[in-house]
Amino acid sequence: MRHLPLAMMAGFFALLSLTACAPEVGSDEWCAELKKTPQGDWTVDEVTNYAKFCLLK
């Protein structure tokens, strides 16, 4: 039980490090990355954000 908080903190920092590498939604990097992804794999939010930030700039 004493190691549970340490394990939780390690898991949190691992998750944080994975999400920190993703480009910000709407950025040029995000638009380019999404363009490389097959459109059939896009979520509804990604389609909406792509139209909003990448097509209607």
Secondary structure by P-SEA (a helix, b strand, c coil): ccaaaaaaaaaaaaaaaaaaaccccccaaaaaaaaacccccccaaaaaaaaaccccc
